[in-house]
């Protein structure tokens, strides 16, 4: 099975836990146009190792995998290198009502078996320009099993993964003419809601509550 690491909002996690940063944002203008942006930075050495797996290969930042783009939405995919990371940026632009449907359906690229259960994302059109975004992350599915055969192997694997996850984060933000309510942090101007979680927290506290809710108004 061929896998891709160009993902949408719902497919938030790649196959190799702990070796990436992810920053996803949604900006909605007063004209109803929205820009959804996802930036993933993945360790180059781990990416090379994964690409060498001939039995179960996957691609990273492949624009050809963007097969589920709805009419009226344009998608751009850019890949670059920064320090020790490979960086993939996916930008989708279009009417908020179309972007919302795509986000609710899992984004703009197919999910793999490994990523499908990692998060649950809903985007609900409540009418009159009001939308509700709800993201719930399953840390157990996201990070996978960090164990092995016996306590010694499990401890060694955990230590290795903690080293990989050091400084790595997942971030989400939504900017709109008005944020009505949110469980995340609210900017001083009341127009941006944001949420972030350290990957090491997902690994060490898999039973934690990792969720982000935003209700926002797209009308000026």
Rosetta blueprint (number, residue, H / E / L):
1 X L
2 X L
3 X E
4 X E
5 X L
6 X L
7 X L
8 X L
9 X L
10 X L
11 X L
12 X L
13 X L
14 X L
15 X L
16 X L
17 X L
18 X L
19 X L
20 X E
21 X E
22 X E
23 X E
24 X E
25 X E
26 X E
27 X E
28 X E
29 X L
30 X L
31 X L
32 X L
33 X E
34 X E
35 X E
36 X E
37 X E
38 X E
39 X E
40 X E
41 X E
42 X E
43 X E
44 X H
45 X H
46 X H
47 X H
48 X H
49 X H
50 X H
51 X H
52 X L
53 X L
54 X L
55 X L
56 X L
57 X L
58 X E
59 X E
60 X L
61 X L
62 X L
63 X H
64 X H
65 X H
66 X L
67 X L
68 X L
69 X L
70 X L
71 X L
72 X L
73 X L
74 X E
75 X E
76 X E
77 X E
78 X E
79 X E
80 X E
81 X E
82 X E
83 X L
84 X L
85 X E
86 X E
87 X E
88 X E
89 X E
90 X E
91 X E
92 X E
93 X E
94 X E
95 X E
96 X H
97 X H
98 X H
99 X H
100 X H
101 X H
102 X H
103 X H
104 X H
105 X L
106 X L
107 X L
108 X L
109 X L
110 X L
111 X L
112 X L
113 X H
114 X H
115 X H
116 X H
117 X L
118 X L
119 X E
120 X E
121 X E
122 X E
123 X E
124 X E
125 X E
126 X E
127 X E
128 X L
129 X L
130 X E
131 X E
132 X E
133 X E
134 X E
135 X E
136 X E
137 X E
138 X L
139 X H
140 X H
141 X H
142 X H
143 X H
144 X L
145 X L
146 X L
147 X L
148 X L
149 X L
150 X L
151 X H
152 X H
153 X H
154 X H
155 X H
156 X H
157 X H
158 X H
159 X H
160 X H
161 X H
162 X H
163 X H
164 X H
165 X H
166 X L
167 X L
168 X L
169 X E
170 X E
171 X E
172 X E
173 X E
174 X E
175 X E
176 X L
177 X L
178 X E
179 X E
180 X E
181 X E
182 X E
183 X L
184 X L
185 X E
186 X E
187 X L
188 X L
189 X L
190 X L
191 X L
192 X E
193 X E
194 X E
195 X E
196 X E
197 X E
198 X E
199 X H
200 X H
201 X H
202 X H
203 X H
204 X H
205 X L
206 X L
207 X L
208 X L
209 X L
210 X E
211 X E
212 X E
213 X E
214 X E
215 X E
216 X E
217 X E
218 X L
219 X L
220 X L
